[in-house]
């Protein structure tokens, strides 16, 4: 009987591709987290020699950057341009949240990177278009867009990491019948909290736009 070569050293039936590497990396990240990913673990999952990965990606950080870019490029805002800017902004945030929930571990990691949002990103472009439609002065748009990115990504990070869910159980949240910690809130409660934060953000932006129109 022919003895098989050790796993990871056999010649693959299908050649490695960057798309295949990214797809497997995403599976591993969503299963075990970003910290658990390594080039060796990725090679093993692909049944490839670890050195062969470096022909496509130089290191783990490059894999994560490329993967974040690919997932981010999937973002598509569903709101129509004929809707009021408030409705468009709400839908933009909800669509972004939906994408984040599709890849929670990768997105939680990505949001912590200062270079995550790029000028050509669909999310950023959508945000700029909405602020323009709201007739915000052009000089104000970059600063307000940056603030909204901070609000949305911060809110999503707190949700994806479970911090938002835990905060709702802190005192004065009622304890259980035997004094145990309050149970984590149901999904509809978190949905309502997210929408409440959106309401506050939109009202604040409306107020800011009104002030800028009054200024000489």
For each residue, the residues with C-beta under 8 A, 3 or more apart:
1:
2:
3:
4: 10
5: 9 10
6: 9 10
7: 10 44 47
8: 43 44 47 48 49 50
9: 5 6 49
10: 4 5 6 7 47
11:
12: 15 16 46 47 48
13:
14: 20
15: 12
16: 12 20 21 46 48 52 53 55 56
17: 20 21 56
18: 21 22 56 57 66
19: 22 23
20: 14 16 17 23 24 46
21: 16 17 18 24 25 42 46 53 56 57 63
22: 18 19 25 26 63 66 67 70
23: 19 20 26 27
24: 20 21 27 28 42 45 46
25: 21 22 28 29 37 42 63 64 67
26: 22 23 29 30 67 71 103 106
27: 23 24 30 31 45
28: 24 25 31 32 36 37 41 42 45
29: 25 26 32 33 34 37 67 103 105 106 109
30: 26 27 103 104 105 106
31: 27 28
32: 28 29 36 37
33: 29 36 37 105
34: 29 37 64 105 106 109
35:
36: 28 32 33 41
37: 25 28 29 32 33 34 41 42 60 63 64
38: 41 42 60
39: 42 43 50 53 54 59 60 63
40: 43 44 50
41: 28 36 37 38 44 45
42: 21 24 25 28 37 38 39 45 46 53 63
43: 8 39 40 46 48 49 50 52 53
44: 7 8 40 41 47
45: 24 27 28 41 42
46: 12 16 20 21 24 42 43 53
47: 7 8 10 12 44
48: 8 12 16 43 52 53
49: 8 9 43 52
50: 8 39 40 43 53 54
51: 54
52: 16 43 48 49 55
53: 16 21 39 42 43 46 48 50 56 57
54: 39 50 51 57 58 59
55: 16 52
56: 16 17 18 21 53
57: 18 21 53 54 62 63 66
58: 54 62
59: 39 54 62 63
60: 37 38 39 63 64
61: 64 65
62: 57 58 59 65 66
63: 21 22 25 37 39 42 57 59 60 66 67
64: 25 34 37 60 61 67 68 106 109 110
65: 61 62 68 69
66: 18 22 57 62 63 69 70
67: 22 25 26 29 63 64 70 71 106
68: 64 65 71 72 106 109 110 113 116
69: 65 66 72 73 118
70: 22 66 67 73 74
71: 26 67 68 74 99 102 103 106 107 110
72: 68 69 75 110 116 121 122 123
73: 69 70 121 122
74: 70 71 99
75: 72 95 96 99 121 122 123
76: 95 122
77: 88 91 92 95 122 123 126
78: 91 95
79: 83 87 88 90 91 92 95
80: 83 88
81: 88 129 133
82:
83: 79 80 87 88 91
84: 87 88
85: 88 89 130 131 133 134
86: 89 90 202 206
87: 79 83 84 90 91
88: 77 79 80 81 83 84 85 91 92 130 133
89: 85 86 92 93 127 130 134 148 198 201 202 205
90: 79 86 87 93 94 198 202
91: 77 78 79 83 87 88 94 95
92: 77 79 88 89 95 96 123 126 127 130
93: 89 90 96 97 152 198 201
94: 90 91 97 98 198
95: 75 76 77 78 79 91 92 98 99
96: 75 92 93 99 100 123 152 156
97: 93 94 100 101 156 159 194
98: 94 95 101 102
99: 71 74 75 95 96 102 103 107
100: 96 97 103 104 107 156 160
101: 97 98 104 160
102: 71 98 99
103: 26 29 30 71 99 100 106 107
104: 30 100 101 107 108 160
105: 29 30 33 34 108 109 160
106: 26 29 30 34 64 67 68 71 103 109 110
107: 71 99 100 103 104 110 111 156 160
108: 104 105 111 112 156 157 160 161
109: 29 34 64 68 105 106 112 113
110: 64 68 71 72 106 107 113 116
111: 107 108 116 153 154 156 157 160
112: 108 109 116 157
113: 68 109 110 116
114:
115: 118
116: 68 72 110 111 112 113 153
117: 121 123 124 149 153
118: 69 115 121 124
119: 124 125
120: 124 125
121: 72 73 75 117 118 124 125
122: 72 73 75 76 77 125 126
123: 72 75 77 92 96 117 126 127
124: 117 118 119 120 121 127 128 145 149
125: 119 120 121 122 128 129
126: 77 92 122 123 129 130
127: 89 92 123 124 130 131 145 148 149
128: 124 125 131 132 141 145
129: 81 125 126 132 133
130: 85 88 89 92 126 127 133 134
131: 85 127 128 134 136 140 141 144 145
132: 128 129 135 136 138 141
133: 81 85 88 129 130
134: 85 89 130 131 205 209
135: 132 209 213
136: 131 132 140 141 144 209 212
137: 140 141 212
138: 132 141
139:
140: 131 136 137 143 144 212
141: 128 131 132 136 137 138 144 145
142: 145 146
143: 140 146 147
144: 131 136 140 141 147 148 205 208
145: 124 127 128 131 141 142 148 149
146: 142 143 149 150
147: 143 144 150 151
148: 89 127 144 145 151 152 201 205
149: 117 124 127 145 146 152 153
150: 146 147 153 154
151: 147 148 154 155 197 201
152: 93 96 148 149 155 156
153: 111 116 117 149 150 156 157
154: 111 150 151 157 158
155: 151 152 158 159 164 194 197
156: 96 97 100 107 108 111 152 153 159 160
157: 108 111 112 153 154 160 161 163
158: 154 155 161 163 164 167
159: 97 155 156 162 163 164 165 190 194
160: 100 101 104 105 107 108 111 156 157
161: 108 157 158
162: 159 165 166
163: 157 158 159 166 167
164: 155 158 159 167 168 190 193
165: 159 162 168 169 184 185 190
166: 162 163 169 170 184
167: 158 163 164 170
168: 164 165 173 182 184 185 189 193
169: 165 166 173 181 182 183 184 185
170: 166 167 173
171:
172:
173: 168 169 170 182
174: 182
175: 179 180 181 182
176: 179 180 181 182 183
177:
178:
179: 175 176
180: 175 176
181: 169 175 176
182: 168 169 173 174 175 176
183: 169 176
184: 165 166 168 169
185: 165 168 169 189 190 193
186: 189 190
187: 190 191
188: 191 192
189: 168 185 186 192 193
190: 159 164 165 185 186 187 193 194
191: 187 188 194 195
192: 188 189 195 196
193: 164 168 185 189 190 196 197
194: 97 155 159 190 191 197 198
195: 191 192 198 199
196: 192 193 199 200
197: 151 155 193 194 200 201
198: 89 90 93 94 194 195 201 202
199: 195 196 202 203
200: 196 197 203 204
201: 89 93 148 151 197 198 204 205
202: 86 89 90 198 199 205 206
203: 199 200 206 207
204: 200 201 207 208
205: 89 134 144 148 201 202 208 209
206: 86 202 203 209 210
207: 203 204 210 211
208: 144 204 205 211 212
209: 134 135 136 205 206 212 213
210: 206 207 213 214
211: 207 208 214 215
212: 136 137 140 208 209 215
213: 135 209 210
214: 210 211
215: 211 212
216:
